Amino acid sequence: MTEDRFETRLSLASRRPVKSHGYVNPKLVRGSTVLYPSCAARREIGKRRLEQEEIYGLYGSETHFALENVVAEIEGGTHCQIVSSGLAAITVPLLAWLKAGDHMLVPDSVYGPTRRFCDSVLARYGVATTYYDPLIAEDRLAALMRPQTTAIFSESPGSHTFEVQDVPMLARVAHAHGAKLFMDNTWGIRTFQPFRHGVDVSIQALTKYVGGHSDIVLGAITVATDEDWAWLRAGALDLGQYASPDDCWLALRGARTLTVRLAEQERAALAVATWLADRPEVLRVLHPALPSCPGHEFWKRDFTGACGLFGVVFQPEHDYDAVCAMADALRLFGIGASWGGYESLALPTTNTITRTEGTGRFGGEMLRLQIGLEHTDDLIADLEQGLAVLRGQARTTCASPPCMAGELQDGFSPDGTA
Ligand SMILES: *Cc1c(COP(=O)(O)O)cnc(C)c1O
């Protein structure tokens, strides 16, 4: 059946039947109040909060359910809950599952705001976190498990530093202890099937490639069993999680072209990464599809492709200010957080990295690149002139604002915002 192939399934998911009268796409439904024919009908439908029923605004509408089904299809799970942001897609399941006295293992390379949530809210609520080397061996990870360890968290590849994790091993250790494996799978959208590799709860920032146009903030949590769905759904409703149907509708529109955008951005990013790897200014390219990336062997084994986000480590003689001067000089790469949109971005990352275990130091200053849909040759030409600025052989010519990364080190800041 050709319908078994991903692209076809994505095209058909949450659509009207191919042959029927009516618009192709689901409706954009805004609403709070839902009317019932009788009090008895209201009581009956109210019991079905685990199903895709239009019960009340917070419980979701046709628009939310359509997007949830599309994300579940992409992730290969059975149920999905849309929430207000990618960060909420991390905090909601952790609050739904964890309780006071629990202990969780989190990779040292985790997305900065996830770390902040563990160290602030979860710590206050009595949940302890231990950070582990994202490339830890199985026996050392097993040794970190305590009787109270109820969750292992994974993010693969790691934020900013791109260590690819051995997810099936994490699942083995978690499940041997009766713990759940949570994974932030934002980078691996489409190319990593979390439930085939033992993940229990998969997290997506739809803000990135599903939205795809830098115009929404949205998150999704997907599970693959009815039992997990009952926990997730209760947690999301109890926490009052809701997302704007307008944003869901935009995410659904973005999802329809996900495969072509991803394929092009994967190709372009690999071309740029390969070009950079040969440059004398570059010490190492942190692109999971290249052997120079830590954990590349796990990418090769478990992923079917890559997205357009990767890191560059410069030779040690190029300091942080030089990397900022290069970023300032780039004409096609904006300086900004987030990724997965149509536009290219560059972000000096060294000063935004927090580590407990001392991982993620690669011997030089780092720049993270998100490759957009501009022509690859134009992007490479832009990087070429940027490298001349890095070397101090050219001056920054454009009037970009001064690099603000130095301010990101203390207090509340968008540090680690990816
Ligand atoms: C961006 C990002 C998030 C958070 O998404 P928001 O929608 O910006 O809250 C979470 N995890 C990863 C890996 C991200 O890159």
PDBQT file of the ligand as one rigid body, heavy atoms in Angstrom, charges set to zero:
ROOT
HETATM    1  C1  LIG A 501      12.803  25.495  21.131  1.00  0.00    +0.000 C 
HETATM    2  C2  LIG A 501      12.925  24.276  21.909  1.00  0.00    +0.000 A 
HETATM    3  C3  LIG A 501      12.042  24.007  22.944  1.00  0.00    +0.000 A 
HETATM    4  C4  LIG A 501      11.004  24.991  23.418  1.00  0.00    +0.000 C 
HETATM    5  O1  LIG A 501      10.092  25.392  22.473  1.00  0.00    +0.000 OA
HETATM    6  P1  LIG A 501       9.268  26.753  22.667  1.00  0.00    +0.000 P 
HETATM    7  O2  LIG A 501       8.075  26.545  21.817  1.00  0.00    +0.000 OA
HETATM    8  O3  LIG A 501      10.179  27.845  22.219  1.00  0.00    +0.000 OA
HETATM    9  O4  LIG A 501       8.918  26.850  24.124  1.00  0.00    +0.000 OA
HETATM   10  C5  LIG A 501      12.185  22.815  23.607  1.00  0.00    +0.000 A 
HETATM   11  N1  LIG A 501      13.151  21.931  23.278  1.00  0.00    +0.000 NA
HETATM   12  C6  LIG A 501      14.002  22.167  22.290  1.00  0.00    +0.000 A 
HETATM   13  C7  LIG A 501      15.034  21.150  21.959  1.00  0.00    +0.000 C 
HETATM   14  C8  LIG A 501      13.929  23.340  21.575  1.00  0.00    +0.000 A 
HETATM   15  O5  LIG A 501      14.814  23.587  20.612  1.00  0.00    +0.000 OA
ENDROOT
TORSDOF 0
